[in-house]
């Protein structure tokens, strides 16, 4: 069985509004819920918290 091309999931950052791979977004832990990706990319998050 051959595998097709890998499909990378992407998200749009709410700050810079650029489409980026999910790996560019931090995971956010939530008490009692499954973790999810933040809506702001790692670059924008670091700039905001610096």
PDB file of N, CA, C and O in Angstrom:
ATOM      1  N   UNK A   1       0.845  -1.187   0.000  1.00  0.00           N
ATOM      2  CA  UNK A   1       0.000   0.000   0.000  1.00  0.00           C
ATOM      3  C   UNK A   1       0.886   1.244   0.000  1.00  0.00           C
ATOM      4  O   UNK A   1       1.808   1.345   0.810  1.00  0.00           O
ATOM      5  N   UNK A   2       0.626   2.162  -0.871  1.00  0.00           N
ATOM      6  CA  UNK A   2       1.411   3.395  -0.935  1.00  0.00           C
ATOM      7  C   UNK A   2       0.676   4.504  -0.205  1.00  0.00           C
ATOM      8  O   UNK A   2      -0.553   4.562  -0.177  1.00  0.00           O
ATOM      9  N   UNK A   3       1.455   5.357   0.368  1.00  0.00           N
ATOM     10  CA  UNK A   3       0.885   6.487   1.095  1.00  0.00           C
ATOM     11  C   UNK A   3       0.903   7.721   0.215  1.00  0.00           C
ATOM     12  O   UNK A   3       1.839   7.932  -0.555  1.00  0.00           O
ATOM     13  N   UNK A   4      -0.132   8.534   0.333  1.00  0.00           N
ATOM     14  CA  UNK A   4      -0.214   9.769  -0.431  1.00  0.00           C
ATOM     15  C   UNK A   4       0.632  10.844   0.215  1.00  0.00           C
ATOM     16  O   UNK A   4       1.320  10.581   1.201  1.00  0.00           O
ATOM     17  N   UNK A   5       0.592  12.046  -0.322  1.00  0.00           N
ATOM     18  CA  UNK A   5       1.373  13.150   0.255  1.00  0.00           C
ATOM     19  C   UNK A   5       0.865  13.496   1.652  1.00  0.00           C
ATOM     20  O   UNK A   5      -0.333  13.435   1.927  1.00  0.00           O
ATOM     21  N   UNK A   6       1.785  13.852   2.508  1.00  0.00           N
ATOM     22  CA  UNK A   6       1.426  14.228   3.878  1.00  0.00           C
ATOM     23  C   UNK A   6       0.689  15.566   3.861  1.00  0.00           C
ATOM     24  O   UNK A   6       1.099  16.506   3.181  1.00  0.00           O
ATOM     25  N   UNK A   7      -0.381  15.633   4.603  1.00  0.00           N
ATOM     26  CA  UNK A   7      -1.155  16.869   4.697  1.00  0.00           C
ATOM     27  C   UNK A   7      -0.835  17.506   6.039  1.00  0.00           C
ATOM     28  O   UNK A   7      -1.090  16.918   7.090  1.00  0.00           O
ATOM     29  N   UNK A   8      -0.278  18.703   6.002  1.00  0.00           N
ATOM     30  CA  UNK A   8       0.068  19.410   7.221  1.00  0.00           C
ATOM     31  C   UNK A   8      -1.103  20.290   7.650  1.00  0.00           C
ATOM     32  O   UNK A   8      -1.638  21.064   6.855  1.00  0.00           O
ATOM     33  N   UNK A   9      -1.485  20.163   8.892  1.00  0.00           N
ATOM     34  CA  UNK A   9      -2.551  21.015   9.418  1.00  0.00           C
ATOM     35  C   UNK A   9      -1.983  22.412   9.646  1.00  0.00           C
ATOM     36  O   UNK A   9      -0.856  22.567  10.116  1.00  0.00           O
ATOM     37  N   UNK A  10      -2.760  23.400   9.316  1.00  0.00           N
ATOM     38  CA  UNK A  10      -2.328  24.780   9.492  1.00  0.00           C
ATOM     39  C   UNK A  10      -3.365  25.542  10.305  1.00  0.00           C
ATOM     40  O   UNK A  10      -4.526  25.143  10.406  1.00  0.00           O
ATOM     41  N   UNK A  11      -2.917  26.638  10.872  1.00  0.00           N
ATOM     42  CA  UNK A  11      -3.790  27.535  11.619  1.00  0.00           C
ATOM     43  C   UNK A  11      -3.436  28.962  11.224  1.00  0.00           C
ATOM     44  O   UNK A  11      -2.355  29.220  10.696  1.00  0.00           O
ATOM     45  N   UNK A  12      -4.343  29.873  11.481  1.00  0.00           N
ATOM     46  CA  UNK A  12      -4.087  31.290  11.226  1.00  0.00           C
ATOM     47  C   UNK A  12      -3.916  31.987  12.568  1.00  0.00           C
ATOM     48  O   UNK A  12      -4.783  31.900  13.437  1.00  0.00           O
ATOM     49  N   UNK A  13      -2.798  32.673  12.729  1.00  0.00           N
ATOM     50  CA  UNK A  13      -2.508  33.396  13.962  1.00  0.00           C
ATOM     51  C   UNK A  13      -3.450  34.592  14.067  1.00  0.00           C
ATOM     52  O   UNK A  13      -3.638  35.328  13.098  1.00  0.00           O
ATOM     53  N   UNK A  14      -4.034  34.780  15.231  1.00  0.00           N
ATOM     54  CA  UNK A  14      -4.963  35.900  15.422  1.00  0.00           C
ATOM     55  C   UNK A  14      -4.241  37.235  15.555  1.00  0.00           C
ATOM     56  O   UNK A  14      -4.873  38.284  15.426  1.00  0.00           O
ATOM     57  N   UNK A  15      -2.944  37.225  15.808  1.00  0.00           N
ATOM     58  CA  UNK A  15      -2.193  38.469  15.959  1.00  0.00           C
ATOM     59  C   UNK A  15      -1.612  38.938  14.619  1.00  0.00           C
ATOM     60  O   UNK A  15      -1.882  40.052  14.170  1.00  0.00           O
ATOM     61  N   UNK A  16      -0.807  38.066  13.985  1.00  0.00           N
ATOM     62  CA  UNK A  16      -0.151  38.465  12.730  1.00  0.00           C
ATOM     63  C   UNK A  16      -0.964  38.068  11.497  1.00  0.00           C
ATOM     64  O   UNK A  16      -0.639  38.480  10.383  1.00  0.00           O
ATOM     65  N   UNK A  17      -2.005  37.281  11.685  1.00  0.00           N
ATOM     66  CA  UNK A  17      -2.926  36.855  10.633  1.00  0.00           C
ATOM     67  C   UNK A  17      -2.248  36.098   9.501  1.00  0.00           C
ATOM     68  O   UNK A  17      -2.706  36.151   8.360  1.00  0.00           O
ATOM     69  N   UNK A  18      -1.148  35.385   9.807  1.00  0.00           N
ATOM     70  CA  UNK A  18      -0.464  34.562   8.818  1.00  0.00           C
ATOM     71  C   UNK A  18      -0.842  33.104   9.043  1.00  0.00           C
ATOM     72  O   UNK A  18      -1.029  32.671  10.180  1.00  0.00           O
ATOM     73  N   UNK A  19      -0.951  32.358   7.962  1.00  0.00           N
ATOM     74  CA  UNK A  19      -1.226  30.930   8.059  1.00  0.00           C
ATOM     75  C   UNK A  19       0.085  30.207   8.314  1.00  0.00           C
ATOM     76  O   UNK A  19       1.052  30.376   7.571  1.00  0.00           O
ATOM     77  N   UNK A  20       0.114  29.393   9.380  1.00  0.00           N
ATOM     78  CA  UNK A  20       1.338  28.703   9.782  1.00  0.00           C
ATOM     79  C   UNK A  20       0.998  27.266  10.163  1.00  0.00           C
ATOM     80  O   UNK A  20      -0.154  26.968  10.478  1.00  0.00           O
ATOM     81  N   UNK A  21       1.990  26.372  10.137  1.00  0.00           N
ATOM     82  CA  UNK A  21       1.747  24.992  10.561  1.00  0.00           C
ATOM     83  C   UNK A  21       1.393  24.938  12.049  1.00  0.00           C
ATOM     84  O   UNK A  21       1.797  25.807  12.821  1.00  0.00           O
ATOM     85  N   UNK A  22       0.638  23.914  12.443  1.00  0.00           N
ATOM     86  CA  UNK A  22       0.237  23.780  13.847  1.00  0.00           C
ATOM     87  C   UNK A  22       1.431  23.714  14.788  1.00  0.00           C
ATOM     88  O   UNK A  22       1.321  24.105  15.950  1.00  0.00           O
ATOM     89  N   UNK A  23       2.572  23.224  14.306  1.00  0.00           N
ATOM     90  CA  UNK A  23       3.768  23.121  15.140  1.00  0.00           C
ATOM     91  C   UNK A  23       4.271  24.496  15.587  1.00  0.00           C
ATOM     92  O   UNK A  23       5.038  24.587  16.545  1.00  0.00           O
ATOM     93  N   UNK A  24       3.854  25.558  14.914  1.00  0.00           N
ATOM     94  CA  UNK A  24       4.266  26.918  15.275  1.00  0.00           C
ATOM     95  C   UNK A  24       3.375  27.534  16.354  1.00  0.00           C
ATOM     96  O   UNK A  24       3.497  28.724  16.645  1.00  0.00           O
ATOM     97  N   UNK A  25       2.490  26.749  16.945  1.00  0.00           N
ATOM     98  CA  UNK A  25       1.590  27.219  17.996  1.00  0.00           C
ATOM     99  C   UNK A  25       1.809  26.369  19.246  1.00  0.00           C
ATOM    100  O   UNK A  25       1.892  25.144  19.158  1.00  0.00           O
ATOM    101  N   UNK A  26       1.902  27.016  20.414  1.00  0.00           N
ATOM    102  CA  UNK A  26       2.062  26.298  21.671  1.00  0.00           C
ATOM    103  C   UNK A  26       0.786  25.544  22.027  1.00  0.00           C
ATOM    104  O   UNK A  26      -0.315  25.947  21.650  1.00  0.00           O
ATOM    105  N   UNK A  27       0.951  24.437  22.761  1.00  0.00           N
ATOM    106  CA  UNK A  27      -0.196  23.723  23.308  1.00  0.00           C
ATOM    107  C   UNK A  27      -0.608  24.436  24.592  1.00  0.00           C
ATOM    108  O   UNK A  27       0.244  24.942  25.324  1.00  0.00           O
ATOM    109  N   UNK A  28      -1.897  24.477  24.865  1.00  0.00           N
ATOM    110  CA  UNK A  28      -2.424  25.159  26.039  1.00  0.00           C
ATOM    111  C   UNK A  28      -3.147  24.128  26.898  1.00  0.00           C
ATOM    112  O   UNK A  28      -4.121  23.520  26.456  1.00  0.00           O
ATOM    113  N   UNK A  29      -2.671  23.932  28.120  1.00  0.00           N
ATOM    114  CA  UNK A  29      -3.306  23.001  29.052  1.00  0.00           C
ATOM    115  C   UNK A  29      -4.543  23.654  29.655  1.00  0.00           C
ATOM    116  O   UNK A  29      -4.542  24.839  29.988  1.00  0.00           O
ATOM    117  N   UNK A  30      -5.604  22.849  29.786  1.00  0.00           N
ATOM    118  CA  UNK A  30      -6.847  23.373  30.352  1.00  0.00           C
ATOM    119  C   UNK A  30      -7.340  22.368  31.387  1.00  0.00           C
ATOM    120  O   UNK A  30      -7.475  21.185  31.075  1.00  0.00           O
ATOM    121  N   UNK A  31      -7.609  22.812  32.607  1.00  0.00           N
ATOM    122  CA  UNK A  31      -8.070  21.931  33.673  1.00  0.00           C
ATOM    123  C   UNK A  31      -9.386  21.257  33.293  1.00  0.00           C
ATOM    124  O   UNK A  31     -10.371  21.928  32.987  1.00  0.00           O
ATOM    125  N   UNK A  32      -9.392  19.929  33.315  1.00  0.00           N
ATOM    126  CA  UNK A  32     -10.601  19.180  33.048  1.00  0.00           C
ATOM    127  C   UNK A  32     -10.932  19.003  31.584  1.00  0.00           C
ATOM    128  O   UNK A  32     -11.913  18.335  31.257  1.00  0.00           O
ATOM    129  N   UNK A  33     -10.140  19.582  30.684  1.00  0.00           N
ATOM    130  CA  UNK A  33     -10.398  19.478  29.254  1.00  0.00           C
ATOM    131  C   UNK A  33      -9.133  19.013  28.544  1.00  0.00           C
ATOM    132  O   UNK A  33      -8.038  19.087  29.102  1.00  0.00           O
ATOM    133  N   UNK A  34      -9.283  18.544  27.341  1.00  0.00           N
ATOM    134  CA  UNK A  34      -8.131  18.140  26.543  1.00  0.00           C
ATOM    135  C   UNK A  34      -7.321  19.385  26.163  1.00  0.00           C
ATOM    136  O   UNK A  34      -7.900  20.446  25.926  1.00  0.00           O
ATOM    137  N   UNK A  35      -5.995  19.267  26.102  1.00  0.00           N
ATOM    138  CA  UNK A  35      -5.186  20.421  25.690  1.00  0.00           C
ATOM    139  C   UNK A  35      -5.483  20.802  24.246  1.00  0.00           C
ATOM    140  O   UNK A  35      -5.901  19.965  23.446  1.00  0.00           O
ATOM    141  N   UNK A  36      -5.264  22.067  23.922  1.00  0.00           N
ATOM    142  CA  UNK A  36      -5.493  22.541  22.561  1.00  0.00           C
ATOM    143  C   UNK A  36      -4.403  23.530  22.185  1.00  0.00           C
ATOM    144  O   UNK A  36      -3.620  23.960  23.032  1.00  0.00           O
ATOM    145  N   UNK A  37      -4.360  23.879  20.931  1.00  0.00           N
ATOM    146  CA  UNK A  37      -3.375  24.854  20.445  1.00  0.00           C
ATOM    147  C   UNK A  37      -3.831  26.264  20.780  1.00  0.00           C
ATOM    148  O   UNK A  37      -5.023  26.568  20.744  1.00  0.00           O
ATOM    149  N   UNK A  38      -2.870  27.124  21.106  1.00  0.00           N
ATOM    150  CA  UNK A  38      -3.182  28.534  21.328  1.00  0.00           C
ATOM    151  C   UNK A  38      -3.551  29.172  19.994  1.00  0.00           C
ATOM    152  O   UNK A  38      -3.209  28.634  18.941  1.00  0.00           O
ATOM    153  N   UNK A  39      -4.233  30.292  20.019  1.00  0.00           N
ATOM    154  CA  UNK A  39      -4.652  30.963  18.784  1.00  0.00           C
ATOM    155  C   UNK A  39      -3.625  31.984  18.305  1.00  0.00           C
ATOM    156  O   UNK A  39      -3.786  32.572  17.235  1.00  0.00           O
ATOM    157  N   UNK A  40      -2.569  32.196  19.091  1.00  0.00           N
ATOM    158  CA  UNK A  40      -1.484  33.116  18.730  1.00  0.00           C
ATOM    159  C   UNK A  40      -0.224  32.283  18.530  1.00  0.00           C
ATOM    160  O   UNK A  40       0.090  31.435  19.366  1.00  0.00           O
ATOM    161  N   UNK A  41       0.502  32.506  17.441  1.00  0.00           N
ATOM    162  CA  UNK A  41       1.700  31.713  17.140  1.00  0.00           C
ATOM    163  C   UNK A  41       2.803  31.955  18.170  1.00  0.00           C
ATOM    164  O   UNK A  41       2.737  32.896  18.961  1.00  0.00           O
ATOM    165  N   UNK A  42       3.815  31.090  18.146  1.00  0.00           N
ATOM    166  CA  UNK A  42       4.912  31.182  19.124  1.00  0.00           C
ATOM    167  C   UNK A  42       5.654  32.503  19.025  1.00  0.00           C
ATOM    168  O   UNK A  42       6.019  33.077  20.052  1.00  0.00           O
ATOM    169  N   UNK A  43       5.888  33.000  17.817  1.00  0.00           N
ATOM    170  CA  UNK A  43       6.626  34.256  17.627  1.00  0.00           C
ATOM    171  C   UNK A  43       5.844  35.421  18.259  1.00  0.00           C
ATOM    172  O   UNK A  43       6.408  36.224  19.001  1.00  0.00           O
ATOM    173  N   UNK A  44       4.562  35.499  17.960  1.00  0.00           N
ATOM    174  CA  UNK A  44       3.732  36.589  18.501  1.00  0.00           C
ATOM    175  C   UNK A  44       3.557  36.450  20.008  1.00  0.00           C
ATOM    176  O   UNK A  44       3.518  37.450  20.725  1.00  0.00           O
ATOM    177  N   UNK A  45       3.452  35.220  20.487  1.00  0.00           N
ATOM    178  CA  UNK A  45       3.299  34.993  21.922  1.00  0.00           C
ATOM    179  C   UNK A  45       4.557  35.453  22.675  1.00  0.00           C
ATOM    180  O   UNK A  45       4.462  36.102  23.716  1.00  0.00           O
ATOM    181  N   UNK A  46       5.736  35.107  22.134  1.00  0.00           N
ATOM    182  CA  UNK A  46       6.997  35.530  22.775  1.00  0.00           C
ATOM    183  C   UNK A  46       7.116  37.053  22.782  1.00  0.00           C
ATOM    184  O   UNK A  46       7.572  37.632  23.768  1.00  0.00           O
ATOM    185  N   UNK A  47       6.714  37.702  21.697  1.00  0.00           N
ATOM    186  CA  UNK A  47       6.790  39.171  21.621  1.00  0.00           C
ATOM    187  C   UNK A  47       5.836  39.803  22.624  1.00  0.00           C
ATOM    188  O   UNK A  47       6.158  40.831  23.221  1.00  0.00           O
ATOM    189  N   UNK A  48       4.681  39.209  22.813  1.00  0.00           N
ATOM    190  CA  UNK A  48       3.678  39.760  23.735  1.00  0.00           C
ATOM    191  C   UNK A  48       4.105  39.593  25.183  1.00  0.00           C
ATOM    192  O   UNK A  48       3.824  40.458  26.013  1.00  0.00           O
ATOM    193  N   UNK A  49       4.788  38.482  25.504  1.00  0.00           N
ATOM    194  CA  UNK A  49       5.159  38.219  26.897  1.00  0.00           C
ATOM    195  C   UNK A  49       6.537  38.775  27.256  1.00  0.00           C
ATOM    196  O   UNK A  49       6.935  38.722  28.420  1.00  0.00           O
ATOM    197  N   UNK A  50       7.259  39.298  26.293  1.00  0.00           N
ATOM    198  CA  UNK A  50       8.608  39.833  26.581  1.00  0.00           C
ATOM    199  C   UNK A  50       8.533  41.172  27.271  1.00  0.00           C
ATOM    200  O   UNK A  50       9.566  41.763  27.585  1.00  0.00           O
TER     201      UNK A  50
END
